[in-house]
Structure formats: structure tokens, C-alpha cells
Amino acid sequence: MRRSIVVIVLSVMLIGLTAWITSQEKVGILDLFTWGDIAKESRNHIKMVALSMLIATAIGVPLGVIITRRVFKRTAPFVIGVVGIGQSVPSLAVIAIMAPVLGLAFQSAIVALVIYALLPIVRNSYAGVNNISPAVIEAARGMGMSNWQIARKIELPLARPVVMTGVRISTIITVGTAELAVLVGGTGLGVITFTGVVAQEPLLILQGAAPTALMAILLGYMLEILELKITPSGVGAEVRGYG
Amino acid sequence: MIKLENLTKTYPDGTEAVKDVSLEVEDGMFCVLLGPSGCGKTTTMKMINRLIPITSGKIYIDGVDVTTVNLNELRRGIGYAIQEIGLFPHMTVAQNISVVPWLRRWPKSKQRERAEELLQLVGLNPSEFMNKYPRELSGGQRQRVGVARALGADPPILLMDEPFGAIDPITRDRLQNEFLRIQEKIKKTIIFVTHDIYEAIKMADKIALMKDGELIQYDSPKDLLYRPADEFVADFVGADRALKGLQLIRVKAVMGPVSSTVRREDPASLAGEKMKEEELDQLPVIDGEGIFAGWINKGDLPGDRAVGEFMTPADTTVEINTVLNEALSLMLDKGLVRLPVVDMNNRLEGMLNFEDIRKGLSEASGQSG
């Protein structure tokens, strides 16, 4: 409840800020962007985030789960380490490295965003499955559940909320990082923000940054609600809340 | 019948966890695997339902080699309860109990019926607990559900790995007593692992004492206490074996008869007469169904008033299946010379005094007088 109030207040403030800036129309000799521009770049932005998150989830969740299996267990630190490199390198650098390889375009931005988004997803998928109490698994095996039944009836429902937390955190980060796509020839709200950076005009920077922040807050909140929805009853905060 | 034949477990690094263990557990028998930690008792137990693969030797259940049976089918036919319980946190109590019936594709209604029946059996009110989640339960309640779950599809065999190990002493005592009572009803073949010799003596029909992977002695608790096979057993049993022997004996085996009683509605003077006759200072009072109500003491007891008006209401009683050390401790604690013994419905069945306890002990240890 308190959480949704915070979200509403922040959203109203950010919308207000954007509306106020946009209503100025001109700052100095520069034209500000119009509502139409903001809407268009928001759509581009969200397309980019959605696509990279879809890919990152499709790769990250199976990867995180596979390294909990007995055969691959030993590779877990290695896999998480490699995936972690993607995030320990600054996002700007990741995008910059991608550009010469894949050309200055949409796809190099997507690849960079995916690499950047992987770590929280892989890490949480791994932790979600791995942190299930061994006693629970032993009891299940001792009662004669097959590996498949254990995976489907025990591990999946217990790990789901933790996996979802990873996806949410990753999404929020990606919304921010996607600003940089413009530097490799992409689009999105970064178009507005970086015009402001180049022109050294704070108002213009804010005109791009405020909708980005709004998008991150709203997406994060929606995913949080989804996370609560898919958390099985009987499983409390002790399972959720990995960051 | 469960039969272990030259059972051996050697791990790849060369450690021999279990060495050439052979033993037989008859149907309906409560067999405790006892020993210090690392003695191989849990490993032995887990080889029975093949959670740990056997290195060499055989395990037969009713003559069938367990390695020839489908693994999951084998396990579904053996109840399994562990110290950490391992209840599934995202399933209700009823769903947890119904896991094996669900695996066996029982119809939903039968699963539900069975869950209710089992909750009743372990002393939890079905209507209150069926839909609760494990985290809403206390430790003792969780362990009860764990036991109920192990009994889910009514398996003939139960494997229990220190199921009462992580519970506070008072609750543990109660659960042990309740479980013994349940076992009297259900007559399962039980393999029960513990390192607690008190628990072993109290629960077991037969104890298998293990050390460093070897079976040292396989005997009744009484023989283990009073006829230890070697130095190690004697040490493990300990110097206070006479006191431990108290665990072997149940109140009903040594209690004396109820001398005479008065009813609550009898005239008080009748109590006075009876006391004079029997040379007693107090008499037990019972009500209509023979339920123990309290004590009446010698003193001024007018005939025109009922016993009930003078009586001290019942407080301390002991259940007929209680083991002697608990009864003795109760008597010392409350400063009682005579302890009323009641059955499950609180009906007065006998009286226990110190002399009864002493006699019971000397009989058990085989010394007279």
C-alpha cells in the first residue's frame, strides 16, 4: 500500500516535470522536443527494452537453472563469473565494443543490452533453485518423486518468485542503460537526453531523463505485482527479496 | 520383514561408512539404529530406500531384493521422515500429507479422507490444520505433519532419521509417547535412527548399536543395558544403566491395584470409615464413569454431606503407558508418595508408589529383592 503511494507520487512528479519542460517549447535558441517526439522515442525505448529482456530471459533463466543441476554444478561459479564480466564492464564500454563488431545500428544496441541484463537473471535463477532447502528435496526424493516431478512440483514453484526478482531488477537496469543506445546509432529516449548533453542544456537532458525514470518506476512496479501474484501462498518474504 | 545381508558402503575416497552389516527386522518391529555420529546408522537406513547406493551386500524387503524394484515405486512404499522434516513450504498441510497418495493417483476424495484421518492420528485437528501452510505451524506441529506425511499412503515400513531430534525436550517427550501409542495402533515395521540412548531404550523393540560402520550388538533394550556385548557397549550404555532401565518399564507393568475408592456423591462419612478400615490417610475419589476426580483426606467428615465437597481436585496423574523414569520424576517433583495411574480417558487404573518402582527395576535387571 505504502509502496503504491510512493510510486504514484513519483510518477505524478515526473509527468509534471516533463509536461512543464515540454510546455516551454523553446529554451534559449533551442527548440525543445514535442509531445509527439517524446511519445515516439518512448515507444522506441520500450521496444528495445522489451526485446532485450525477452532475449535475456530466454537465455538467462535456462542457463541459471541448468547450472544448479548435478552435472553442471561445478561450472556454476565459472558461468556466473563470465556473465558477471558483462556487468562489471561499464555499459557504455559494452555498447562501444559492440558497435564496431555489429555495426552502428539497432542490433548492436540490443546485443549490448542483453549482455548487460543477463547477470541478475542468471544469478537469481541459480539462487532461486539452489537455495531451496536440501531437506525439502531429500524428503521429495525419499517419498518417491521422480526428478521431473521434483522439478515441476517443488523446485519451479519455489524458485519462481526469486527468478522473477532477477527479471525485475534486470528490467529496471535495462531501461536506464537503453539511453545509451543512441550512441551506436539506435533510438529511444536517449535521443532527447543526448541532444541535451551535446547542447549542454540541462532542461533538454531532463526532458529525456524524466520519462526514462518514469518508465523504470512503472515497469518495476508492474513486475513487482506480477512477482507477488506468482509467489505461491505459504511462501513468504524469506524466499523473495534477493537482489 | 527387512533383511540386511553383509551390507557395505564404501565411498569413492575409500572411507567405509558401513561394514558388513547383517540384521533382520521382523514385521511390526520397532528397530532403532543407535550409535555416535559418523557410525554409519543414517547411511545404513538410507540404503534401504536407496537414497544412498549400496556398494555390496543385499537388502531384502519381504524377500525381494530392493535393487530389483523400480526406484520410485520402492520409495513410495516406504514412509520417510527426517529430522529437518522438509515439508513443502508452498503446499498446505493436507497437500503435504497427500504427496504419496497423489503420486499413487488416489482419487481426490480418498486423498482428503486419508489426510483427515492422519491428522487426527497425530493429534492435530483436521478442520483447523488441513489448509494451513507449514510456516504457520510450530516445530512440534511440523514434525507431527512430517510423521503424518510419512504415513500418507499407509506404507508397511517407516524409515525415520532422528525425527524428534530438533525439538525441545518437553515436546520431544510428548511426541515420543504419542508416537508409541500410534505405533501400537498401526504396527508398522520401523527403522528409526538416533544417537540418543534414552530415546532408543524408550522406543525400541530392538536396538542395533553401531560403531565405525560396524554392527556391535543387536538386542532388545533390556539385553543391551544388562548384557552388553563388550566394553564399548557398556561405555555407551553408561554407568547409570539402572536409571536408564527405568525407561524400559511402563507404569502399567509395575503399578499396584487401587485399594478402595469413594465416589464423589458418596456421603463423606463413608470415606472416613473406609480410611479407618484400610488404615489410610487419604482415598482417591472417582466419578460416575470411574474417572479420577481427586483425593479426600482424613479429617472431620460429616455423613450428611457428599465427598465431593471435601475433596482436593485431581491435579497430578500419570498415563498408564508412561515409562517409569517420567513417573518417578513426577513423583519426586510433586512430592507424591502415591501417584494415581489413569488410562487415556482418565479412568483410574491403579496406583504407583516407590516400592513398585524398586521392584520393577530389580526384576528387569534380573536381580531379586
Contacts between the chains, C-beta under 8 A, distances in Angstrom:
chain1	res1	chain2	res2	distance
A	133	B	84	7.1
A	133	B	86	6.7
A	135	B	82	6.3
A	135	B	84	3.4
A	135	B	85	6.7
A	135	B	86	3.6
A	136	B	86	4.6
A	136	B	87	7.6
A	136	B	88	6.2
A	136	B	89	7.4
A	137	B	86	7.6
A	138	B	51	7.2
A	138	B	82	6.5
A	138	B	84	7.9
A	138	B	86	5.9
A	139	B	80	6.9
A	139	B	82	6.3
A	139	B	85	7.3
A	139	B	86	3.1
A	139	B	87	7.5
A	139	B	88	7.7
A	139	B	149	8.0
A	140	B	86	7.5
A	140	B	88	7.4
A	140	B	99	7.8
A	141	B	51	6.4
A	141	B	75	7.3
A	142	B	49	6.1
A	142	B	51	6.0
A	142	B	75	6.1
A	142	B	80	3.6
A	142	B	82	7.3
A	142	B	159	7.6
A	143	B	75	6.2
A	143	B	76	6.8
A	143	B	80	5.9
A	143	B	99	5.5
A	143	B	100	5.4
A	143	B	103	7.2
A	143	B	149	7.6
A	143	B	152	7.7
A	144	B	71	7.8
A	144	B	72	4.3
A	144	B	73	6.9
A	144	B	74	7.3
A	144	B	75	3.4
A	144	B	76	3.6
A	144	B	77	7.9
A	144	B	100	6.8
A	144	B	103	5.9
A	145	B	72	7.2
A	145	B	99	7.4
A	145	B	103	6.5
A	146	B	72	5.6
A	149	B	103	7.5
A	154	B	88	6.1
A	157	B	90	5.0
A	158	B	89	6.9
A	158	B	90	5.9
A	232	B	90	3.6
A	233	B	90	7.3
A	233	B	133	6.6
A	234	B	89	5.6
A	234	B	90	5.1
A	234	B	91	6.9
A	234	B	92	7.0
A	234	B	133	3.1
A	234	B	134	6.8
A	234	B	135	6.5
A	235	B	89	5.3
A	235	B	90	5.0
A	236	B	135	6.2
A	239	B	89	7.6
